[in-house]
Amino acid sequence: MTGLDGPRVAEVKRHTRETRVECTVNLDGTGVSSIRSGVPFLDHMLDQIARHAAIDLTLSCEGDLEIDTHHSVEDCALVFGRTFRDALGDRTGIARMFDATVPMDEALAQAVVDCSGRPFASVSTGDAGGVGLPPSLMAHFFESFVAEARITLHLRVIAGRDSHHMAEACFKAFARALAGAVARDPRRSGVVASTKGTLTA
């Protein structure tokens, strides 16, 4: 339980035969990050999340990149999602839902987040992606994060030509929506934003 006063910090380690991932999250940080996923483009995108969601994020991954980037990207998303969920606690006192639309030059992306406790992802990012993070794997990153974070996410590219710009707009929009959804609302002190009284069951 975290509510409006307690720290919202968590650490998760996940070691398998394919990857070794370690992550820490502070939801009430200032956007400081230290990221070494082994996939430079993913590092850049995760830094966007930290900066634009104003969360402190540390993530390291040693993965089987000699095969390809899939296991590293997927497991980074899973561990980040689980760490986010642990840091969020019982979700008391948060705004819960938020949306953001963000431009990146000619690209435009929209993200809508609900910290509902129910994992659901609708991701339509088209050709967005970059080196080591092709379009199908970029969508899978968000789906994997959502599965462990237990949030609802609707993410779409509205416009764009450059795949890097579209990807960056997606990550920035996601970050801004995430920041708004987890923001503490003093009017909800001790209250969960749900008529059923819980967002974790």
ROSETI-543518 format. One record per residue (C-alpha): x, y, z; residue in one letter; residue number from 0. Coordinates in Angstrom, 3 decimals. Example, Ala and Ser with C-alpha at 12.3 -4.5 7.8 and 13.67 -1.06 7.14 Angstrom:
2
- X, Y, Z, rest, nr
- 12.300, -4.500, 7.800, a, 0
- 13.670, -1.060, 7.140, s, 1
# end
This chain:
201
- X, Y, Z, rest, nr
- 0.000, 0.000, 0.000, m, 0
- 1.320, 3.434, -0.932, t, 1
- -1.543, 5.940, -0.979, g, 2
- -0.669, 9.647, -1.104, l, 3
- 2.219, 9.681, 1.344, d, 4
- 4.363, 6.574, 0.990, g, 5
- 7.286, 6.144, -1.394, p, 6
- 6.469, 4.575, -4.736, r, 7
- 9.710, 2.761, -5.416, v, 8
- 10.343, -0.833, -6.474, a, 9
- 13.109, -3.115, -7.707, e, 10
- 12.748, -6.331, -9.700, v, 11
- 15.347, -8.805, -10.959, k, 12
- 14.595, -11.519, -13.499, r, 13
- 17.270, -13.994, -14.578, h, 14
- 16.599, -16.662, -17.208, t, 15
- 18.678, -18.635, -19.710, r, 16
- 17.909, -15.931, -22.282, e, 17
- 18.297, -12.690, -20.331, t, 18
- 19.326, -11.158, -17.032, r, 19
- 17.241, -8.042, -16.409, v, 20
- 17.335, -5.748, -13.370, e, 21
- 15.113, -2.699, -12.959, c, 22
- 14.302, -0.021, -10.390, t, 23
- 11.513, 2.539, -10.650, v, 24
- 10.669, 5.631, -8.614, n, 25
- 7.298, 6.959, -9.736, l, 26
- 7.899, 10.252, -7.929, d, 27
- 11.273, 10.986, -9.445, g, 28
- 12.545, 13.729, -11.728, t, 29
- 13.186, 11.824, -14.944, g, 30
- 16.673, 10.520, -14.177, v, 31
- 17.549, 7.331, -16.017, s, 32
- 20.375, 4.839, -16.437, s, 33
- 19.517, 2.326, -19.139, i, 34
- 21.649, -0.415, -20.695, r, 35
- 19.351, -2.836, -22.497, s, 36
- 21.874, -3.888, -25.113, g, 37
- 19.627, -2.335, -27.782, v, 38
- 20.650, 1.318, -28.223, p, 39
- 17.393, 2.367, -29.876, f, 40
- 15.403, 0.867, -26.990, l, 41
- 17.678, 2.704, -24.536, d, 42
- 16.780, 5.954, -26.299, h, 43
- 13.052, 5.188, -26.136, m, 44
- 13.144, 4.171, -22.462, l, 45
- 14.975, 7.395, -21.698, d, 46
- 12.026, 9.189, -23.317, q, 47
- 9.660, 7.431, -20.898, i, 48
- 11.726, 8.434, -17.871, a, 49
- 12.087, 12.052, -18.992, r, 50
- 8.504, 12.648, -20.056, h, 51
- 6.833, 10.645, -17.274, a, 52
- 9.174, 12.238, -14.696, a, 53
- 9.998, 8.845, -13.221, i, 54
- 13.444, 7.659, -12.214, d, 55
- 14.299, 4.494, -14.120, l, 56
- 17.299, 2.191, -13.921, t, 57
- 17.350, -0.836, -16.200, l, 58
- 20.087, -3.208, -17.294, s, 59
- 19.859, -6.279, -19.488, c, 60
- 22.327, -8.935, -20.576, e, 61
- 20.607, -10.858, -23.340, g, 62
- 21.235, -13.335, -26.139, d, 63
- 21.732, -10.646, -28.753, l, 64
- 23.704, -13.102, -30.860, e, 65
- 20.291, -14.569, -31.744, i, 66
- 18.373, -11.318, -32.165, d, 67
- 16.889, -8.519, -30.055, t, 68
- 13.516, -10.147, -29.379, h, 69
- 14.237, -11.737, -25.993, h, 70
- 15.974, -8.634, -24.654, s, 71
- 13.229, -6.233, -25.743, v, 72
- 10.443, -8.485, -24.500, e, 73
- 12.047, -9.204, -21.132, d, 74
- 12.958, -5.562, -20.549, c, 75
- 9.291, -4.707, -21.099, a, 76
- 8.089, -7.481, -18.779, l, 77
- 10.453, -6.537, -15.968, v, 78
- 9.813, -2.811, -16.364, f, 79
- 6.072, -3.503, -16.271, g, 80
- 6.341, -5.614, -13.134, r, 81
- 8.526, -3.030, -11.412, t, 82
- 6.030, -0.319, -12.339, f, 83
- 3.192, -2.401, -10.876, r, 84
- 5.072, -3.015, -7.635, d, 85
- 5.934, 0.681, -7.297, a, 86
- 2.310, 1.691, -7.886, l, 87
- 1.142, -0.401, -4.955, g, 88
- -2.587, -0.554, -4.237, d, 89
- -3.303, 2.405, -6.583, r, 90
- -5.030, 4.377, -3.849, t, 91
- -5.191, 8.119, -4.457, g, 92
- -4.136, 8.160, -8.119, i, 93
- -5.932, 9.835, -11.015, a, 94
- -6.071, 6.390, -12.697, r, 95
- -6.897, 7.498, -16.287, m, 96
- -5.164, 9.924, -18.618, f, 97
- -4.586, 10.541, -22.303, d, 98
- -1.909, 12.392, -24.244, a, 99
- -1.356, 13.319, -27.876, t, 100
- 2.220, 14.173, -28.802, v, 101
- 3.871, 15.404, -32.035, p, 102
- 7.371, 14.662, -33.283, m, 103
- 7.830, 16.809, -36.363, d, 104
- 5.520, 15.259, -39.002, e, 105
- 4.519, 12.381, -36.697, a, 106
- 1.644, 12.397, -34.221, l, 107
- 0.759, 9.721, -31.669, a, 108
- -1.957, 9.297, -29.061, q, 109
- -1.827, 7.208, -25.889, a, 110
- -4.649, 6.556, -23.438, v, 111
- -3.821, 4.848, -20.133, v, 112
- -6.066, 3.396, -17.450, d, 113
- -4.363, 1.934, -14.374, c, 114
- -7.327, -0.380, -14.136, s, 115
- -5.678, -3.526, -12.802, g, 116
- -6.785, -5.223, -16.021, r, 117
- -4.143, -5.820, -18.709, p, 118
- -5.329, -4.852, -22.188, f, 119
- -3.354, -3.370, -25.078, a, 120
- -4.626, -2.006, -28.364, s, 121
- -1.501, -0.915, -30.236, v, 122
- -1.624, 0.456, -33.785, s, 123
- 1.778, 1.960, -34.434, t, 124
- 2.166, 1.214, -38.137, g, 125
- 5.762, 1.447, -39.342, d, 126
- 7.074, 3.021, -36.135, a, 127
- 10.347, 1.513, -34.986, g, 128
- 14.106, 1.628, -35.268, g, 129
- 17.271, -0.471, -35.367, v, 130
- 16.748, -3.494, -33.133, g, 131
- 13.140, -2.493, -32.519, l, 132
- 11.211, -3.259, -35.734, p, 133
- 7.493, -2.385, -35.911, p, 134
- 6.205, -5.790, -34.773, s, 135
- 8.604, -5.868, -31.823, l, 136
- 7.807, -2.292, -30.862, m, 137
- 4.136, -3.196, -30.555, a, 138
- 5.134, -6.298, -28.581, h, 139
- 7.130, -4.138, -26.153, f, 140
- 3.998, -2.241, -25.165, f, 141
- 1.887, -5.408, -25.009, e, 142
- 4.461, -7.044, -22.723, s, 143
- 4.700, -4.004, -20.454, f, 144
- 0.908, -3.861, -20.142, v, 145
- 0.669, -7.574, -19.285, a, 146
- 2.887, -7.146, -16.222, e, 147
- 1.890, -3.583, -15.260, a, 148
- -1.786, -4.574, -15.377, r, 149
- -2.941, -1.432, -17.107, i, 150
- -5.105, -0.710, -20.114, t, 151
- -3.360, 1.003, -23.021, l, 152
- -4.676, 2.314, -26.315, h, 153
- -1.790, 3.567, -28.454, l, 154
- -1.902, 4.685, -32.064, r, 155
- 0.043, 6.618, -34.630, v, 156
- -2.235, 9.270, -36.107, i, 157
- 0.191, 10.648, -38.698, a, 158
- 3.804, 10.289, -39.781, g, 159
- 6.314, 9.286, -42.445, r, 160
- 9.579, 8.759, -40.570, d, 161
- 9.631, 5.525, -38.536, s, 162
- 11.956, 6.989, -35.881, h, 163
- 9.750, 10.045, -35.427, h, 164
- 6.644, 7.875, -35.140, m, 165
- 8.319, 5.646, -32.551, a, 166
- 9.499, 8.611, -30.510, e, 167
- 6.046, 10.202, -30.609, a, 168
- 4.573, 6.912, -29.344, c, 169
- 6.957, 6.616, -26.408, f, 170
- 6.544, 10.271, -25.462, k, 171
- 2.741, 10.054, -25.648, a, 172
- 2.823, 6.873, -23.559, f, 173
- 5.048, 8.568, -20.992, a, 174
- 2.835, 11.638, -20.713, r, 175
- -0.307, 9.524, -20.353, a, 176
- 1.397, 7.314, -17.772, l, 177
- 2.487, 10.344, -15.764, a, 178
- -1.050, 11.710, -15.666, g, 179
- -2.600, 8.369, -14.742, a, 180
- -0.278, 7.702, -11.785, v, 181
- -0.364, 11.287, -10.505, a, 182
- -1.462, 11.566, -6.886, r, 183
- -4.718, 13.458, -6.476, d, 184
- -5.159, 14.973, -2.979, p, 185
- -8.930, 14.831, -3.452, r, 186
- -8.665, 11.044, -3.564, r, 187
- -6.707, 10.597, -0.329, s, 188
- -7.420, 7.087, 0.916, g, 189
- -9.784, 6.473, -1.997, v, 190
- -9.493, 4.116, -4.955, v, 191
- -10.900, 5.503, -8.205, a, 192
- -13.255, 2.572, -8.741, s, 193
- -16.822, 1.818, -7.688, t, 194
- -15.754, -1.734, -6.813, k, 195
- -13.241, -0.376, -4.290, g, 196
- -10.099, -1.998, -5.690, t, 197
- -7.856, -1.815, -8.747, l, 198
- -5.682, -4.771, -7.880, t, 199
- -8.113, -7.687, -7.805, a, 200
# end
